[in-house]
Every structure is written in C-alpha cells, then in structure tokens.
Amino acid sequence: MPAAAARLMAATQRPIAESALGEPAGEPAWKTVPSWFVYGDGDKNIPPAAQAFMAQRAKSVKTVVVKGASHVVMTSKPDVVAKLIVEAASR
C-alpha cells in the first residue's frame, strides 16, 4: 500500500463503537445471495483461517487468497479485487 494511503487511513479511522458490536443484525445476505471472497494471507486483524472459514460457510463461488496482502487488500491490491468484482458482476 502506498505510504500516503496508509497515513490517510491511520489519520481518519476511528476505533469501533461498542454499539456496533452489540447491535442486532438481520438475516445474513450470504445465506441467500451468491458470494465471492477475497482476502490477504497477511491480514493481522482477521486471521486468514477465520476468513477461509467464512468463505467456505458462505459457499463462496470463488475465493481468492492474495499472498502477503494485508487486511486492506482492496487498497494494497486493487487490481486483484477489481478483477474479482468484474468476474462476479459478469455472472
């Protein structure tokens, strides 16, 4: 990820609010809507094993694991993410 993008994210992100963790959610979309999944195996926020589990649980049409990519794979590897979005939208 470019240094400027990292600085911007560090300066603008806020800590998660407690209310966000306790608010009830409805039925997860992944139970009825086809899903595609992309994640980095260098993610230090959500363990890659947990992401692999989530992709499998959602019956991901396609899962892309980006070697060395971080939690913000969409910023560090936008080409890979965009390619998967285009593929999913073409179905």
PDB file of N, CA, C and O in Angstrom, chain B, residues numbered from 101:
ATOM      1  N   MET B 101       0.849  -1.168   0.000  1.00  0.00           N
ATOM      2  CA  MET B 101       0.000   0.000   0.000  1.00  0.00           C
ATOM      3  C   MET B 101       0.895   1.231   0.000  1.00  0.00           C
ATOM      4  O   MET B 101       1.886   1.281   0.728  1.00  0.00           O
ATOM      5  N   PRO B 102       0.554   2.213  -0.803  1.00  0.00           N
ATOM      6  CA  PRO B 102       1.354   3.439  -0.807  1.00  0.00           C
ATOM      7  C   PRO B 102       1.342   4.100   0.569  1.00  0.00           C
ATOM      8  O   PRO B 102       0.345   4.049   1.290  1.00  0.00           O
ATOM      9  N   ALA B 103       2.455   4.714   0.915  1.00  0.00           N
ATOM     10  CA  ALA B 103       2.589   5.344   2.236  1.00  0.00           C
ATOM     11  C   ALA B 103       1.523   6.398   2.474  1.00  0.00           C
ATOM     12  O   ALA B 103       1.017   6.513   3.590  1.00  0.00           O
ATOM     13  N   ALA B 104       1.168   7.169   1.455  1.00  0.00           N
ATOM     14  CA  ALA B 104       0.152   8.210   1.621  1.00  0.00           C
ATOM     15  C   ALA B 104      -1.201   7.603   1.991  1.00  0.00           C
ATOM     16  O   ALA B 104      -1.919   8.155   2.825  1.00  0.00           O
ATOM     17  N   ALA B 105      -1.552   6.476   1.379  1.00  0.00           N
ATOM     18  CA  ALA B 105      -2.818   5.817   1.694  1.00  0.00           C
ATOM     19  C   ALA B 105      -2.806   5.299   3.130  1.00  0.00           C
ATOM     20  O   ALA B 105      -3.808   5.404   3.837  1.00  0.00           O
ATOM     21  N   ALA B 106      -1.696   4.751   3.554  1.00  0.00           N
ATOM     22  CA  ALA B 106      -1.585   4.259   4.928  1.00  0.00           C
ATOM     23  C   ALA B 106      -1.720   5.395   5.932  1.00  0.00           C
ATOM     24  O   ALA B 106      -2.384   5.240   6.957  1.00  0.00           O
ATOM     25  N   ARG B 107      -1.100   6.528   5.648  1.00  0.00           N
ATOM     26  CA  ARG B 107      -1.205   7.680   6.556  1.00  0.00           C
ATOM     27  C   ARG B 107      -2.633   8.200   6.616  1.00  0.00           C
ATOM     28  O   ARG B 107      -3.123   8.553   7.688  1.00  0.00           O
ATOM     29  N   LEU B 108      -3.303   8.248   5.468  1.00  0.00           N
ATOM     30  CA  LEU B 108      -4.684   8.708   5.426  1.00  0.00           C
ATOM     31  C   LEU B 108      -5.577   7.799   6.252  1.00  0.00           C
ATOM     32  O   LEU B 108      -6.395   8.277   7.038  1.00  0.00           O
ATOM     33  N   MET B 109      -5.426   6.501   6.082  1.00  0.00           N
ATOM     34  CA  MET B 109      -6.245   5.562   6.847  1.00  0.00           C
ATOM     35  C   MET B 109      -5.966   5.679   8.335  1.00  0.00           C
ATOM     36  O   MET B 109      -6.897   5.653   9.140  1.00  0.00           O
ATOM     37  N   ALA B 110      -4.712   5.807   8.713  1.00  0.00           N
ATOM     38  CA  ALA B 110      -4.355   5.928  10.131  1.00  0.00           C
ATOM     39  C   ALA B 110      -4.939   7.197  10.740  1.00  0.00           C
ATOM     40  O   ALA B 110      -5.331   7.205  11.907  1.00  0.00           O
ATOM     41  N   ALA B 111      -4.999   8.257   9.962  1.00  0.00           N
ATOM     42  CA  ALA B 111      -5.488   9.537  10.472  1.00  0.00           C
ATOM     43  C   ALA B 111      -7.012   9.611  10.527  1.00  0.00           C
ATOM     44  O   ALA B 111      -7.562  10.365  11.330  1.00  0.00           O
ATOM     45  N   THR B 112      -7.699   8.846   9.689  1.00  0.00           N
ATOM     46  CA  THR B 112      -9.151   9.007   9.597  1.00  0.00           C
ATOM     47  C   THR B 112      -9.967   7.889  10.222  1.00  0.00           C
ATOM     48  O   THR B 112     -11.150   8.092  10.494  1.00  0.00           O
ATOM     49  N   GLN B 113      -9.399   6.738  10.457  1.00  0.00           N
ATOM     50  CA  GLN B 113     -10.176   5.649  11.048  1.00  0.00           C
ATOM     51  C   GLN B 113     -10.359   5.875  12.537  1.00  0.00           C
ATOM     52  O   GLN B 113      -9.455   6.324  13.242  1.00  0.00           O
ATOM     53  N   ARG B 114     -11.557   5.550  12.988  1.00  0.00           N
ATOM     54  CA  ARG B 114     -11.857   5.669  14.414  1.00  0.00           C
ATOM     55  C   ARG B 114     -11.954   4.273  15.017  1.00  0.00           C
ATOM     56  O   ARG B 114     -12.187   3.301  14.297  1.00  0.00           O
ATOM     57  N   PRO B 115     -11.779   4.167  16.327  1.00  0.00           N
ATOM     58  CA  PRO B 115     -11.982   2.862  16.967  1.00  0.00           C
ATOM     59  C   PRO B 115     -13.440   2.432  16.809  1.00  0.00           C
ATOM     60  O   PRO B 115     -14.331   3.273  16.688  1.00  0.00           O
ATOM     61  N   ILE B 116     -13.675   1.139  16.809  1.00  0.00           N
ATOM     62  CA  ILE B 116     -15.036   0.629  16.667  1.00  0.00           C
ATOM     63  C   ILE B 116     -15.865   1.022  17.887  1.00  0.00           C
ATOM     64  O   ILE B 116     -15.371   0.996  19.014  1.00  0.00           O
ATOM     65  N   ALA B 117     -17.096   1.377  17.663  1.00  0.00           N
ATOM     66  CA  ALA B 117     -18.004   1.745  18.751  1.00  0.00           C
ATOM     67  C   ALA B 117     -18.582   0.485  19.375  1.00  0.00           C
ATOM     68  O   ALA B 117     -18.858  -0.488  18.673  1.00  0.00           O
ATOM     69  N   GLU B 118     -18.761   0.498  20.662  1.00  0.00           N
ATOM     70  CA  GLU B 118     -19.333  -0.661  21.355  1.00  0.00           C
ATOM     71  C   GLU B 118     -20.712  -1.002  20.801  1.00  0.00           C
ATOM     72  O   GLU B 118     -21.078  -2.174  20.709  1.00  0.00           O
ATOM     73  N   SER B 119     -21.467   0.020  20.435  1.00  0.00           N
ATOM     74  CA  SER B 119     -22.809  -0.221  19.901  1.00  0.00           C
ATOM     75  C   SER B 119     -22.768  -1.042  18.612  1.00  0.00           C
ATOM     76  O   SER B 119     -23.699  -1.797  18.331  1.00  0.00           O
ATOM     77  N   ALA B 120     -21.711  -0.902  17.838  1.00  0.00           N
ATOM     78  CA  ALA B 120     -21.590  -1.659  16.595  1.00  0.00           C
ATOM     79  C   ALA B 120     -21.439  -3.151  16.869  1.00  0.00           C
ATOM     80  O   ALA B 120     -21.831  -3.976  16.044  1.00  0.00           O
ATOM     81  N   LEU B 121     -20.881  -3.496  18.005  1.00  0.00           N
ATOM     82  CA  LEU B 121     -20.677  -4.907  18.332  1.00  0.00           C
ATOM     83  C   LEU B 121     -21.909  -5.541  18.949  1.00  0.00           C
ATOM     84  O   LEU B 121     -22.059  -6.762  18.907  1.00  0.00           O
ATOM     85  N   GLY B 122     -22.800  -4.731  19.524  1.00  0.00           N
ATOM     86  CA  GLY B 122     -23.962  -5.284  20.209  1.00  0.00           C
ATOM     87  C   GLY B 122     -25.269  -5.121  19.460  1.00  0.00           C
ATOM     88  O   GLY B 122     -26.294  -5.656  19.882  1.00  0.00           O
ATOM     89  N   GLU B 123     -25.249  -4.394  18.358  1.00  0.00           N
ATOM     90  CA  GLU B 123     -26.480  -4.144  17.609  1.00  0.00           C
ATOM     91  C   GLU B 123     -26.931  -5.407  16.898  1.00  0.00           C
ATOM     92  O   GLU B 123     -26.129  -6.049  16.220  1.00  0.00           O
ATOM     93  N   PRO B 124     -28.210  -5.782  17.039  1.00  0.00           N
ATOM     94  CA  PRO B 124     -28.697  -6.990  16.357  1.00  0.00           C
ATOM     95  C   PRO B 124     -28.645  -6.820  14.837  1.00  0.00           C
ATOM     96  O   PRO B 124     -28.838  -5.726  14.305  1.00  0.00           O
ATOM     97  N   ALA B 125     -28.385  -7.911  14.175  1.00  0.00           N
ATOM     98  CA  ALA B 125     -28.343  -7.908  12.712  1.00  0.00           C
ATOM     99  C   ALA B 125     -29.458  -8.791  12.185  1.00  0.00           C
ATOM    100  O   ALA B 125     -29.932  -9.692  12.879  1.00  0.00           O
ATOM    101  N   GLY B 126     -29.867  -8.534  10.977  1.00  0.00           N
ATOM    102  CA  GLY B 126     -30.875  -9.373  10.343  1.00  0.00           C
ATOM    103  C   GLY B 126     -30.247 -10.624   9.756  1.00  0.00           C
ATOM    104  O   GLY B 126     -29.114 -10.983  10.078  1.00  0.00           O
ATOM    105  N   GLU B 127     -30.997 -11.270   8.899  1.00  0.00           N
ATOM    106  CA  GLU B 127     -30.515 -12.482   8.234  1.00  0.00           C
ATOM    107  C   GLU B 127     -29.313 -12.131   7.351  1.00  0.00           C
ATOM    108  O   GLU B 127     -29.394 -11.193   6.558  1.00  0.00           O
ATOM    109  N   PRO B 128     -28.209 -12.859   7.473  1.00  0.00           N
ATOM    110  CA  PRO B 128     -27.030 -12.560   6.657  1.00  0.00           C
ATOM    111  C   PRO B 128     -27.315 -12.779   5.164  1.00  0.00           C
ATOM    112  O   PRO B 128     -27.891 -13.796   4.776  1.00  0.00           O
ATOM    113  N   ALA B 129     -26.910 -11.832   4.351  1.00  0.00           N
ATOM    114  CA  ALA B 129     -27.131 -11.923   2.903  1.00  0.00           C
ATOM    115  C   ALA B 129     -26.427 -13.136   2.308  1.00  0.00           C
ATOM    116  O   ALA B 129     -26.916 -13.719   1.340  1.00  0.00           O
ATOM    117  N   TRP B 130     -25.276 -13.524   2.878  1.00  0.00           N
ATOM    118  CA  TRP B 130     -24.535 -14.633   2.294  1.00  0.00           C
ATOM    119  C   TRP B 130     -25.303 -15.947   2.335  1.00  0.00           C
ATOM    120  O   TRP B 130     -24.920 -16.906   1.664  1.00  0.00           O
ATOM    121  N   LYS B 131     -26.380 -16.006   3.110  1.00  0.00           N
ATOM    122  CA  LYS B 131     -27.164 -17.241   3.156  1.00  0.00           C
ATOM    123  C   LYS B 131     -28.033 -17.423   1.914  1.00  0.00           C
ATOM    124  O   LYS B 131     -28.415 -18.544   1.579  1.00  0.00           O
ATOM    125  N   THR B 132     -28.344 -16.317   1.231  1.00  0.00           N
ATOM    126  CA  THR B 132     -29.237 -16.401   0.076  1.00  0.00           C
ATOM    127  C   THR B 132     -28.679 -15.768  -1.190  1.00  0.00           C
ATOM    128  O   THR B 132     -29.222 -15.987  -2.273  1.00  0.00           O
ATOM    129  N   VAL B 133     -27.619 -14.998  -1.081  1.00  0.00           N
ATOM    130  CA  VAL B 133     -27.046 -14.302  -2.225  1.00  0.00           C
ATOM    131  C   VAL B 133     -25.674 -14.907  -2.534  1.00  0.00           C
ATOM    132  O   VAL B 133     -24.856 -15.051  -1.625  1.00  0.00           O
ATOM    133  N   PRO B 134     -25.403 -15.263  -3.796  1.00  0.00           N
ATOM    134  CA  PRO B 134     -24.075 -15.805  -4.121  1.00  0.00           C
ATOM    135  C   PRO B 134     -22.966 -14.847  -3.686  1.00  0.00           C
ATOM    136  O   PRO B 134     -23.087 -13.630  -3.823  1.00  0.00           O
ATOM    137  N   SER B 135     -21.887 -15.422  -3.161  1.00  0.00           N
ATOM    138  CA  SER B 135     -20.787 -14.627  -2.622  1.00  0.00           C
ATOM    139  C   SER B 135     -19.469 -14.965  -3.296  1.00  0.00           C
ATOM    140  O   SER B 135     -19.228 -16.105  -3.695  1.00  0.00           O
ATOM    141  N   TRP B 136     -18.627 -13.959  -3.414  1.00  0.00           N
ATOM    142  CA  TRP B 136     -17.243 -14.109  -3.846  1.00  0.00           C
ATOM    143  C   TRP B 136     -16.411 -13.576  -2.701  1.00  0.00           C
ATOM    144  O   TRP B 136     -16.871 -12.705  -1.963  1.00  0.00           O
ATOM    145  N   PHE B 137     -15.198 -14.074  -2.532  1.00  0.00           N
ATOM    146  CA  PHE B 137     -14.421 -13.727  -1.345  1.00  0.00           C
ATOM    147  C   PHE B 137     -12.980 -13.483  -1.743  1.00  0.00           C
ATOM    148  O   PHE B 137     -12.388 -14.271  -2.481  1.00  0.00           O
ATOM    149  N   VAL B 138     -12.424 -12.399  -1.259  1.00  0.00           N
ATOM    150  CA  VAL B 138     -11.003 -12.113  -1.472  1.00  0.00           C
ATOM    151  C   VAL B 138     -10.420 -11.640  -0.150  1.00  0.00           C
ATOM    152  O   VAL B 138     -11.011 -10.810   0.540  1.00  0.00           O
ATOM    153  N   TYR B 139      -9.254 -12.178   0.194  1.00  0.00           N
ATOM    154  CA  TYR B 139      -8.580 -11.741   1.417  1.00  0.00           C
ATOM    155  C   TYR B 139      -7.084 -11.957   1.291  1.00  0.00           C
ATOM    156  O   TYR B 139      -6.611 -12.735   0.462  1.00  0.00           O
ATOM    157  N   GLY B 140      -6.363 -11.251   2.128  1.00  0.00           N
ATOM    158  CA  GLY B 140      -4.916 -11.382   2.140  1.00  0.00           C
ATOM    159  C   GLY B 140      -4.463 -12.342   3.217  1.00  0.00           C
ATOM    160  O   GLY B 140      -5.003 -12.342   4.324  1.00  0.00           O
ATOM    161  N   ASP B 141      -3.475 -13.159   2.899  1.00  0.00           N
ATOM    162  CA  ASP B 141      -2.987 -14.101   3.918  1.00  0.00           C
ATOM    163  C   ASP B 141      -2.045 -13.428   4.918  1.00  0.00           C
ATOM    164  O   ASP B 141      -1.528 -14.080   5.825  1.00  0.00           O
ATOM    165  N   GLY B 142      -1.824 -12.115   4.749  1.00  0.00           N
ATOM    166  CA  GLY B 142      -1.020 -11.360   5.705  1.00  0.00           C
ATOM    167  C   GLY B 142      -1.866 -10.492   6.612  1.00  0.00           C
ATOM    168  O   GLY B 142      -1.340  -9.608   7.288  1.00  0.00           O
ATOM    169  N   ASP B 143      -3.172 -10.727   6.639  1.00  0.00           N
ATOM    170  CA  ASP B 143      -4.095  -9.946   7.465  1.00  0.00           C
ATOM    171  C   ASP B 143      -3.779 -10.163   8.940  1.00  0.00           C
ATOM    172  O   ASP B 143      -3.734 -11.298   9.415  1.00  0.00           O
ATOM    173  N   LYS B 144      -3.563  -9.072   9.653  1.00  0.00           N
ATOM    174  CA  LYS B 144      -3.271  -9.158  11.088  1.00  0.00           C
ATOM    175  C   LYS B 144      -4.491  -8.795  11.936  1.00  0.00           C
ATOM    176  O   LYS B 144      -4.424  -8.841  13.164  1.00  0.00           O
ATOM    177  N   ASN B 145      -5.610  -8.432  11.288  1.00  0.00           N
ATOM    178  CA  ASN B 145      -6.843  -8.104  12.010  1.00  0.00           C
ATOM    179  C   ASN B 145      -7.771  -9.308  12.112  1.00  0.00           C
ATOM    180  O   ASN B 145      -8.285  -9.618  13.186  1.00  0.00           O
ATOM    181  N   ILE B 146      -7.980  -9.978  10.991  1.00  0.00           N
ATOM    182  CA  ILE B 146      -8.817 -11.179  10.962  1.00  0.00           C
ATOM    183  C   ILE B 146      -7.929 -12.313  10.480  1.00  0.00           C
ATOM    184  O   ILE B 146      -7.419 -12.262   9.361  1.00  0.00           O
ATOM    185  N   PRO B 147      -7.733 -13.337  11.304  1.00  0.00           N
ATOM    186  CA  PRO B 147      -6.846 -14.431  10.905  1.00  0.00           C
ATOM    187  C   PRO B 147      -7.290 -15.064   9.584  1.00  0.00           C
ATOM    188  O   PRO B 147      -8.482 -15.286   9.371  1.00  0.00           O
ATOM    189  N   PRO B 148      -6.338 -15.353   8.705  1.00  0.00           N
ATOM    190  CA  PRO B 148      -6.678 -15.986   7.431  1.00  0.00           C
ATOM    191  C   PRO B 148      -7.506 -17.262   7.592  1.00  0.00           C
ATOM    192  O   PRO B 148      -8.366 -17.539   6.756  1.00  0.00           O
ATOM    193  N   ALA B 149      -7.268 -18.035   8.634  1.00  0.00           N
ATOM    194  CA  ALA B 149      -8.063 -19.257   8.847  1.00  0.00           C
ATOM    195  C   ALA B 149      -9.531 -18.904   9.085  1.00  0.00           C
ATOM    196  O   ALA B 149     -10.421 -19.619   8.626  1.00  0.00           O
ATOM    197  N   ALA B 150      -9.787 -17.809   9.796  1.00  0.00           N
ATOM    198  CA  ALA B 150     -11.168 -17.375  10.027  1.00  0.00           C
ATOM    199  C   ALA B 150     -11.807 -16.919   8.723  1.00  0.00           C
ATOM    200  O   ALA B 150     -12.981 -17.193   8.474  1.00  0.00           O
ATOM    201  N   GLN B 151     -11.041 -16.229   7.896  1.00  0.00           N
ATOM    202  CA  GLN B 151     -11.580 -15.774   6.613  1.00  0.00           C
ATOM    203  C   GLN B 151     -11.853 -16.958   5.689  1.00  0.00           C
ATOM    204  O   GLN B 151     -12.852 -16.965   4.970  1.00  0.00           O
ATOM    205  N   ALA B 152     -10.990 -17.940   5.704  1.00  0.00           N
ATOM    206  CA  ALA B 152     -11.219 -19.146   4.903  1.00  0.00           C
ATOM    207  C   ALA B 152     -12.499 -19.835   5.365  1.00  0.00           C
ATOM    208  O   ALA B 152     -13.283 -20.304   4.540  1.00  0.00           O
ATOM    209  N   PHE B 153     -12.714 -19.897   6.676  1.00  0.00           N
ATOM    210  CA  PHE B 153     -13.937 -20.486   7.226  1.00  0.00           C
ATOM    211  C   PHE B 153     -15.166 -19.711   6.760  1.00  0.00           C
ATOM    212  O   PHE B 153     -16.164 -20.305   6.352  1.00  0.00           O
ATOM    213  N   MET B 154     -15.091 -18.372   6.823  1.00  0.00           N
ATOM    214  CA  MET B 154     -16.232 -17.546   6.412  1.00  0.00           C
ATOM    215  C   MET B 154     -16.547 -17.736   4.928  1.00  0.00           C
ATOM    216  O   MET B 154     -17.715 -17.807   4.546  1.00  0.00           O
ATOM    217  N   ALA B 155     -15.523 -17.817   4.103  1.00  0.00           N
ATOM    218  CA  ALA B 155     -15.729 -18.030   2.667  1.00  0.00           C
ATOM    219  C   ALA B 155     -16.381 -19.385   2.418  1.00  0.00           C
ATOM    220  O   ALA B 155     -17.290 -19.501   1.595  1.00  0.00           O
ATOM    221  N   GLN B 156     -15.917 -20.405   3.128  1.00  0.00           N
ATOM    222  CA  GLN B 156     -16.482 -21.742   2.962  1.00  0.00           C
ATOM    223  C   GLN B 156     -17.926 -21.776   3.466  1.00  0.00           C
ATOM    224  O   GLN B 156     -18.797 -22.356   2.818  1.00  0.00           O
ATOM    225  N   ARG B 157     -18.179 -21.161   4.609  1.00  0.00           N
ATOM    226  CA  ARG B 157     -19.526 -21.137   5.182  1.00  0.00           C
ATOM    227  C   ARG B 157     -20.505 -20.441   4.239  1.00  0.00           C
ATOM    228  O   ARG B 157     -21.665 -20.842   4.139  1.00  0.00           O
ATOM    229  N   ALA B 158     -20.043 -19.403   3.552  1.00  0.00           N
ATOM    230  CA  ALA B 158     -20.888 -18.653   2.618  1.00  0.00           C
ATOM    231  C   ALA B 158     -21.001 -19.353   1.265  1.00  0.00           C
ATOM    232  O   ALA B 158     -21.672 -18.862   0.357  1.00  0.00           O
ATOM    233  N   LYS B 159     -20.343 -20.495   1.138  1.00  0.00           N
ATOM    234  CA  LYS B 159     -20.322 -21.226  -0.128  1.00  0.00           C
ATOM    235  C   LYS B 159     -19.865 -20.307  -1.265  1.00  0.00           C
ATOM    236  O   LYS B 159     -20.502 -20.210  -2.314  1.00  0.00           O
ATOM    237  N   SER B 160     -18.751 -19.648  -1.016  1.00  0.00           N
ATOM    238  CA  SER B 160     -18.182 -18.706  -1.968  1.00  0.00           C
ATOM    239  C   SER B 160     -18.062 -19.329  -3.353  1.00  0.00           C
ATOM    240  O   SER B 160     -17.533 -20.429  -3.513  1.00  0.00           O
ATOM    241  N   VAL B 161     -18.561 -18.605  -4.348  1.00  0.00           N
ATOM    242  CA  VAL B 161     -18.443 -19.048  -5.740  1.00  0.00           C
ATOM    243  C   VAL B 161     -16.968 -19.149  -6.107  1.00  0.00           C
ATOM    244  O   VAL B 161     -16.536 -20.095  -6.766  1.00  0.00           O
ATOM    245  N   LYS B 162     -16.206 -18.149  -5.663  1.00  0.00           N
ATOM    246  CA  LYS B 162     -14.765 -18.143  -5.892  1.00  0.00           C
ATOM    247  C   LYS B 162     -14.102 -17.416  -4.740  1.00  0.00           C
ATOM    248  O   LYS B 162     -14.561 -16.355  -4.317  1.00  0.00           O
ATOM    249  N   THR B 163     -13.030 -17.984  -4.238  1.00  0.00           N
ATOM    250  CA  THR B 163     -12.254 -17.368  -3.172  1.00  0.00           C
ATOM    251  C   THR B 163     -10.844 -17.125  -3.687  1.00  0.00           C
ATOM    252  O   THR B 163     -10.201 -18.032  -4.214  1.00  0.00           O
ATOM    253  N   VAL B 164     -10.368 -15.891  -3.531  1.00  0.00           N
ATOM    254  CA  VAL B 164      -9.022 -15.521  -3.954  1.00  0.00           C
ATOM    255  C   VAL B 164      -8.232 -15.138  -2.712  1.00  0.00           C
ATOM    256  O   VAL B 164      -8.615 -14.223  -1.982  1.00  0.00           O
ATOM    257  N   VAL B 165      -7.132 -15.838  -2.476  1.00  0.00           N
ATOM    258  CA  VAL B 165      -6.239 -15.520  -1.369  1.00  0.00           C
ATOM    259  C   VAL B 165      -5.018 -14.828  -1.967  1.00  0.00           C
ATOM    260  O   VAL B 165      -4.310 -15.397  -2.798  1.00  0.00           O
ATOM    261  N   VAL B 166      -4.784 -13.598  -1.532  1.00  0.00           N
ATOM    262  CA  VAL B 166      -3.690 -12.807  -2.075  1.00  0.00           C
ATOM    263  C   VAL B 166      -2.489 -12.944  -1.142  1.00  0.00           C
ATOM    264  O   VAL B 166      -2.525 -12.490   0.001  1.00  0.00           O
ATOM    265  N   LYS B 167      -1.450 -13.561  -1.630  1.00  0.00           N
ATOM    266  CA  LYS B 167      -0.243 -13.808  -0.840  1.00  0.00           C
ATOM    267  C   LYS B 167       0.364 -12.494  -0.350  1.00  0.00           C
ATOM    268  O   LYS B 167       0.636 -11.590  -1.139  1.00  0.00           O
ATOM    269  N   GLY B 168       0.569 -12.407   0.955  1.00  0.00           N
ATOM    270  CA  GLY B 168       1.227 -11.257   1.557  1.00  0.00           C
ATOM    271  C   GLY B 168       0.357 -10.030   1.733  1.00  0.00           C
ATOM    272  O   GLY B 168       0.797  -9.051   2.336  1.00  0.00           O
ATOM    273  N   ALA B 169      -0.877 -10.054   1.219  1.00  0.00           N
ATOM    274  CA  ALA B 169      -1.731  -8.865   1.318  1.00  0.00           C
ATOM    275  C   ALA B 169      -2.266  -8.696   2.736  1.00  0.00           C
ATOM    276  O   ALA B 169      -2.437  -9.663   3.478  1.00  0.00           O
ATOM    277  N   SER B 170      -2.521  -7.457   3.082  1.00  0.00           N
ATOM    278  CA  SER B 170      -2.964  -7.109   4.429  1.00  0.00           C
ATOM    279  C   SER B 170      -4.486  -7.125   4.538  1.00  0.00           C
ATOM    280  O   SER B 170      -5.186  -7.585   3.636  1.00  0.00           O
ATOM    281  N   HIS B 171      -4.977  -6.615   5.661  1.00  0.00           N
ATOM    282  CA  HIS B 171      -6.407  -6.504   5.926  1.00  0.00           C
ATOM    283  C   HIS B 171      -7.095  -5.617   4.890  1.00  0.00           C
ATOM    284  O   HIS B 171      -8.269  -5.822   4.582  1.00  0.00           O
ATOM    285  N   VAL B 172      -6.388  -4.655   4.363  1.00  0.00           N
ATOM    286  CA  VAL B 172      -6.967  -3.736   3.378  1.00  0.00           C
ATOM    287  C   VAL B 172      -6.507  -4.136   1.973  1.00  0.00           C
ATOM    288  O   VAL B 172      -5.919  -3.340   1.242  1.00  0.00           O
ATOM    289  N   VAL B 173      -6.789  -5.372   1.624  1.00  0.00           N
ATOM    290  CA  VAL B 173      -6.381  -5.910   0.328  1.00  0.00           C
ATOM    291  C   VAL B 173      -6.938  -5.059  -0.808  1.00  0.00           C
ATOM    292  O   VAL B 173      -6.330  -4.980  -1.875  1.00  0.00           O
ATOM    293  N   MET B 174      -8.082  -4.426  -0.592  1.00  0.00           N
ATOM    294  CA  MET B 174      -8.659  -3.591  -1.643  1.00  0.00           C
ATOM    295  C   MET B 174      -7.827  -2.349  -1.915  1.00  0.00           C
ATOM    296  O   MET B 174      -7.930  -1.751  -2.985  1.00  0.00           O
ATOM    297  N   THR B 175      -7.005  -1.962  -0.951  1.00  0.00           N
ATOM    298  CA  THR B 175      -6.115  -0.812  -1.118  1.00  0.00           C
ATOM    299  C   THR B 175      -4.746  -1.253  -1.616  1.00  0.00           C
ATOM    300  O   THR B 175      -4.155  -0.613  -2.486  1.00  0.00           O
ATOM    301  N   SER B 176      -4.245  -2.358  -1.054  1.00  0.00           N
ATOM    302  CA  SER B 176      -2.903  -2.803  -1.427  1.00  0.00           C
ATOM    303  C   SER B 176      -2.855  -3.550  -2.751  1.00  0.00           C
ATOM    304  O   SER B 176      -1.831  -3.545  -3.433  1.00  0.00           O
ATOM    305  N   LYS B 177      -3.955  -4.190  -3.116  1.00  0.00           N
ATOM    306  CA  LYS B 177      -4.008  -4.973  -4.363  1.00  0.00           C
ATOM    307  C   LYS B 177      -5.327  -4.707  -5.098  1.00  0.00           C
ATOM    308  O   LYS B 177      -6.106  -5.631  -5.336  1.00  0.00           O
ATOM    309  N   PRO B 178      -5.574  -3.438  -5.457  1.00  0.00           N
ATOM    310  CA  PRO B 178      -6.867  -3.107  -6.071  1.00  0.00           C
ATOM    311  C   PRO B 178      -7.126  -3.830  -7.384  1.00  0.00           C
ATOM    312  O   PRO B 178      -8.280  -4.085  -7.728  1.00  0.00           O
ATOM    313  N   ASP B 179      -6.077  -4.164  -8.123  1.00  0.00           N
ATOM    314  CA  ASP B 179      -6.258  -4.855  -9.400  1.00  0.00           C
ATOM    315  C   ASP B 179      -6.865  -6.240  -9.206  1.00  0.00           C
ATOM    316  O   ASP B 179      -7.725  -6.658  -9.981  1.00  0.00           O
ATOM    317  N   VAL B 180      -6.418  -6.952  -8.174  1.00  0.00           N
ATOM    318  CA  VAL B 180      -6.938  -8.293  -7.890  1.00  0.00           C
ATOM    319  C   VAL B 180      -8.403  -8.201  -7.462  1.00  0.00           C
ATOM    320  O   VAL B 180      -9.236  -8.985  -7.914  1.00  0.00           O
ATOM    321  N   VAL B 181      -8.709  -7.246  -6.596  1.00  0.00           N
ATOM    322  CA  VAL B 181     -10.072  -7.076  -6.099  1.00  0.00           C
ATOM    323  C   VAL B 181     -10.999  -6.657  -7.239  1.00  0.00           C
ATOM    324  O   VAL B 181     -12.099  -7.193  -7.373  1.00  0.00           O
ATOM    325  N   ALA B 182     -10.563  -5.706  -8.053  1.00  0.00           N
ATOM    326  CA  ALA B 182     -11.386  -5.246  -9.174  1.00  0.00           C
ATOM    327  C   ALA B 182     -11.668  -6.384 -10.149  1.00  0.00           C
ATOM    328  O   ALA B 182     -12.782  -6.500 -10.660  1.00  0.00           O
ATOM    329  N   LYS B 183     -10.685  -7.210 -10.407  1.00  0.00           N
ATOM    330  CA  LYS B 183     -10.861  -8.345 -11.324  1.00  0.00           C
ATOM    331  C   LYS B 183     -11.937  -9.296 -10.803  1.00  0.00           C
ATOM    332  O   LYS B 183     -12.756  -9.787 -11.579  1.00  0.00           O
ATOM    333  N   LEU B 184     -11.941  -9.557  -9.498  1.00  0.00           N
ATOM    334  CA  LEU B 184     -12.945 -10.453  -8.922  1.00  0.00           C
ATOM    335  C   LEU B 184     -14.328  -9.810  -8.956  1.00  0.00           C
ATOM    336  O   LEU B 184     -15.323 -10.495  -9.195  1.00  0.00           O
ATOM    337  N   ILE B 185     -14.400  -8.507  -8.722  1.00  0.00           N
ATOM    338  CA  ILE B 185     -15.696  -7.802  -8.792  1.00  0.00           C
ATOM    339  C   ILE B 185     -16.259  -7.883 -10.209  1.00  0.00           C
ATOM    340  O   ILE B 185     -17.444  -8.162 -10.394  1.00  0.00           O
ATOM    341  N   VAL B 186     -15.421  -7.641 -11.198  1.00  0.00           N
ATOM    342  CA  VAL B 186     -15.866  -7.708 -12.586  1.00  0.00           C
ATOM    343  C   VAL B 186     -16.337  -9.129 -12.921  1.00  0.00           C
ATOM    344  O   VAL B 186     -17.357  -9.311 -13.585  1.00  0.00           O
ATOM    345  N   GLU B 187     -15.598 -10.113 -12.463  1.00  0.00           N
ATOM    346  CA  GLU B 187     -15.983 -11.513 -12.702  1.00  0.00           C
ATOM    347  C   GLU B 187     -17.326 -11.809 -12.059  1.00  0.00           C
ATOM    348  O   GLU B 187     -18.185 -12.426 -12.688  1.00  0.00           O
ATOM    349  N   ALA B 188     -17.523 -11.383 -10.827  1.00  0.00           N
ATOM    350  CA  ALA B 188     -18.787 -11.639 -10.116  1.00  0.00           C
ATOM    351  C   ALA B 188     -19.945 -10.913 -10.808  1.00  0.00           C
ATOM    352  O   ALA B 188     -21.033 -11.472 -10.948  1.00  0.00           O
ATOM    353  N   ALA B 189     -19.715  -9.684 -11.235  1.00  0.00           N
ATOM    354  CA  ALA B 189     -20.773  -8.907 -11.879  1.00  0.00           C
ATOM    355  C   ALA B 189     -21.143  -9.453 -13.257  1.00  0.00           C
ATOM    356  O   ALA B 189     -22.230  -9.185 -13.767  1.00  0.00           O
ATOM    357  N   SER B 190     -20.244 -10.208 -13.844  1.00  0.00           N
ATOM    358  CA  SER B 190     -20.491 -10.767 -15.181  1.00  0.00           C
ATOM    359  C   SER B 190     -21.336 -12.031 -15.150  1.00  0.00           C
ATOM    360  O   SER B 190     -21.742 -12.529 -16.200  1.00  0.00           O
ATOM    361  N   ARG B 191     -21.600 -12.547 -13.978  1.00  0.00           N
ATOM    362  CA  ARG B 191     -22.365 -13.797 -13.868  1.00  0.00           C
ATOM    363  C   ARG B 191     -23.845 -13.573 -13.891  1.00  0.00           C
ATOM    364  O   ARG B 191     -24.616 -14.530 -13.807  1.00  0.00           O
TER     365      ARG B 191
END
